[in-house]
Amino acid sequence: MKQKPSSRRRRNSAKSILRLPDLEHAKAAVLNSLNSADAKRGYRHAIDEFVDWYCSEPRLAFNRIVVLRYRSHLESRQLAPGTINLRLGAVRRLAYEAADCGLLSADLAAGIRRVKGVKKLGIRLENWLTAEQGHALLQAPDRQRLKGKRDRALLALLLACGLRRHEAVALTLDHLQQREEHWAIVDLVGKGGHVRTVPVPDWVRTELDDWLAAAAIDRGRMFRRVNKVGRAWGDGMTVKAVWHIVKESAKRIGVAKLAPHDLRRTCARLSCFGRRVGTDPIPVGTRLSSNHRTLPWLQAADSISRQ
C-alpha cells in the first residue's frame, strides 16, 4: 500500500512562559516600533526592570496574574503613580508585540491588557527655585575656568529658556539666530517631535558668547566636554553630564535635591509670575512647548505663593 504523504502543519508556537531570548525579541520589536529617542529610552528602562524581576522568579507564566504581582511590587517600592503606570504601559506593549510575533497567545495578551494602572490622587507639587536661588545657582560655577564658563552658559539656558537636558546637549550654533534684533533658538525639535522657537535673553547670549569664545567653538554642537587640563574636546556631551553639573552647582548653594527638570519648572514658574506682573510678554506654552500636565502644576504652585 502506498502511504499518503503526511501534510506538514505549522504548529502554533505561542506559549505562556517566555524565556530570556523571547523577551529580548519582543523588547526589540517594541523599541523598533517607536520613533522618539526619549520614548525608546524610557521603554527600554521599563522593560529591562520588568525582565529582571520576571527572570528572578523561576518559571513564571507571562499572564495577567504575574503583571498584577509586578504592579504590587512597584507599589511596595513607593513609586509615584505616574511612574508605575509608565512601567505597566511598557509591559502591556511588550505583551502586544510578543503576541504579534507568535510568542504569546492572544488570550494571555488580552488578559494583560486588562490590568489597570494606579489611580492618581491629587497633584504632586514637584520642586522649583526662587529668583534668588536661581541667581545664586548661576554664580556657583567658577567663571575663571573653562569648565565654569561652560557650566554657567548651560545653567543659564536651562533657567531662562526652559530647555530639557537632551535639547541642551543637542544645540548647535545654527540653532542660535537673530530675529528682529532679538536672539532666539530657532526650530528646536523637542519631546514628541514638537518644533518651537525659544527666545534667548541678552544676558544668556552674553554667557554663551563667553563660553564659545573661550572654547574656540565656531561650528557644530554648542556644548562640549572639558578635560582635566581645561581644554574643550570631543563633539558634544551627554545628558548625564548635565545632571552632574546641576547637582554639583546645587550642592554649592545648599540645595540638597535639585534635578535638571526642576530648572525647567523654575523657568515656567518665573515666566508665569512675569506675565502676571507684566514683565514677561512671552506665553509659557510658547517658551516651553508645555503639555496638558503643566497647567495644573502651575496652578498649584501659584496657590502656594499667594497664601
N, C-alpha and C positions, 0 to 999 in steps of 0.2 A: 504493500500500500504506500501510495505517495503521501508524504507528510506535508501538510499545508504550511507554508512559511508563516512563521509567527509574526504578527504585526507588532511593531515597536511602538509602544505608547510612552509618551512623556509623563513621567510621574511628577506630581506636584511636590516641589521641594520646599514648600512652606513648612515652618516648624515653630515651636513655641519657645525653645531655649536657644538663644543666639550666642554663638561663641565670639571671641575677640575678632577674628577675621571678618565675620558677618557684620559686627558692629562698626568696624573700620570701613567696610564697604558702604554701609548705609550712611555713615558720617560723611564720607567723600561725596556721596550723592546729594546730601543736604547742602554742603558747602558749595558744590558746583551749581546749585540752583539759585544761589544768592549773588547779587551784583555789587552790593555795597561792601567795602572793606571793613567798615565798622560792624556791620551785621555778621560778617564772616568771623571776625574776632570774637564777638560775643557768643555766637552759636558754638564756635569751636571750644571755647572755655566751658560753656554749659554742658556740652556733650561729653567732654573729657571728664568732668566731675561726675556725671552720671555713670559713665563707663567704669570709672574707678570704683564707685560704690557698687555697681552691678556685679563686677567681677570679684569683689571681695566676699560676696556671699556665694557659696557653692550651689550650682545647678538651680539658679533662679529662672523661672519662666518669665518671659517678657510679656506681661499682661497687665490688666487693669489693677489687680491686687498689688503687684510689685510697684507700680507707679504711685499708688496710694501710700505704700510704705515709704517710698522715696520722698513724697511730699511731707510725711510725718518726720522724716529725717531732717529735711530742710527746716521745718518749723522748730525742731529741737535745737537747731543751731542759732535760733533767734534772728534769722534773716528778715529783712523787710519784705512786706507782701509783694511789692513790685519785683524784687529780686527773685522770690520764689516763683512767681507767675512767669517770669522770663525763663527760668530753668525748666519749668514744666512745658512751656511752649516749645523749647528746643527738643524735649523728649517726645512730644507729640509729633513734631516734624520728623524726628528720627524714625518713629513708628510708621509714618506715612511712606517714607522713602524705602524702608525695609519691606513694606507690603508691596510697593510698586516693583521692587526688584525680585519679588518672589521669595524673600527670606522669611516673611512673617505672614500668617494667614490674615485675611481681611477681617475676620471676626475679632481677632485679638487687637488689630489696629483700631477697629471701631470702638472696642471697649476702652482702649487707652484714650481715645478722643473724648470720651465721656467724663474723664477725670476733671473735676472743676478746680479752678485756682483758689487762692486765698483771698478773702474779701478785704478790701481796703477800708479801714475805718479812720476818717479824718484826713488831714493833710500834714505831711511832715514839713517842719519849718525850715529844715536844712541850715546852712551856715553862710554868713557873708561878713564883710569887713565894713567898718565905718570909714568915713572920708579921712579921718586922722590916721587910722590904722593902714589904709591904703597908701597914704603918703609915707608913713614910716616903712612900709614894705619896700617901696621904691628906693629908699635911702639905704636899705640893708646891704646890697652888694657894694663892693669896693670899686669905685669908678676909676681908680688909678690903674687897675689891672685890666687886661683884655677880657678875661672871664667876667669881671664885674660889669664891664660895658655891655657885653652880650646879655648878661642876666637882667640888667636894668632895661634894656630895649625889649626883651622878651616879656618881662613883668608889665611894662607899660602897655604893650599890645593886649595882653590878657585882661588888664584892668580897664583900659579906656575903650577898647574895641570889642571886648567880649568874645574873643576867639576861643575855639576849642583847641585842645592840645594838638591834634592831628592837623588842624587848619594852620596853626602857627608854624609847625615844622615843615609844612608843605609850601609855605610862602616863597615866592621868587621875586626878584627885582621887577619883573614885568607886571606883577600884580599891583605894585605901587605906582599910581599915575595921578596926574593933576587934572582936575575938572573944575573949570570956572574959578581959578585961583585958590582951590582947596584940594588938599591931598586926600586920596581915598584908595582903599584896596578894592580893585575892580574885578568883577566876575569871579568872586571867590566861590568855589564849589564846596558846600558844607555837607552836613549829615543828610542822608537820603537823596543826594544829588541836587539839593536846592542851591540855586545860584543867587548870590546877593552882592551888593556893593556896600562896603563899610567905610564910613568917614574916618579919617585919621586926624586927630588934633595936632596943632603945630608943635606942642611940647613933645608929643610922641615921635613926630617926624625928626625933631632935634636929637632925641635919644637914638633913633635908628641911624641917622647920619653919623653920629659919634662912633657907633659900633662898626658900621660899614667902612668908614674911613680908616679906623684903627686896624681892622682886619684885612683891608685892601680887597674887598669883595666888590666886583663890578658886574657879575653875571651869576646866574644860577640861583640856588637856594639862598635865602636871606640869613638863616642861622646855621652856623657850623660848629663842629666840635672845637674845643680848645685844649691843647695838650699841656703837660706839666711844665713845660718851659715857656708857656704863654704865647703859643702860636696857633693860629687857626689852621685846621687841616680837615681833609675829607670834603664831601659834597653835601653834607647835611647833618642832622642829629635826630635822635629817636624821641618818641613821646615819653619814654621812661625817663629820659634826661630832664624833660620839662617837669615831671613830677618831683624829681630830686631838687631841682632849682627852687621850686615853690616851697618845698618842705624845709630846706635849709634857710631860706630867707625868712620864712615864718618863725622858725626857731630863734632867729636872732632878735626878733621883736617881741618874743614872749608869747606867741600864739602856738598852742600845742597841736591842734588839729586843723589843718588847712590843706585842701586839695586844689588842684588847678581849676576844677569846675566851680569852686567857691568864688574864684575871681570873676568868673562869668556871671554868677549871681550878684556879686558886688556891682558889676557894671550895670546889670538890669535894675538893681535897687537904686543906685545913684542916678541913673538915667530917668527912672520913674519920678524920683524926687525933683530932678531938674526940670522935667516937663511941668510938674505941678507948680513950681515957683517961677517958671518962665525963663529959666536959664539954659535949657536944652530943647531945641526945636525938633530934634530927630526922634521919631517914634521908636519905642523899644523893639517892636516887631521888625522894623526895618534894620535896626542895628544888629540884632541878634539872630534874626530868622527864627524866632521862637515858635514853639508849637502850643497846643491846647493845654499843656501841663504847666506853662509858665504863668498864666494869668491867675489861677488860684493861689499859687505860691506868693506872687506879688501882693495879692490882696491880703493874705495872712501876714506878710511882713509889714505891710502898710498899717494894718490894725495894731500891730505891736508898737510901732513907732508913734502912733497917735495917743497911746494910753498915758 
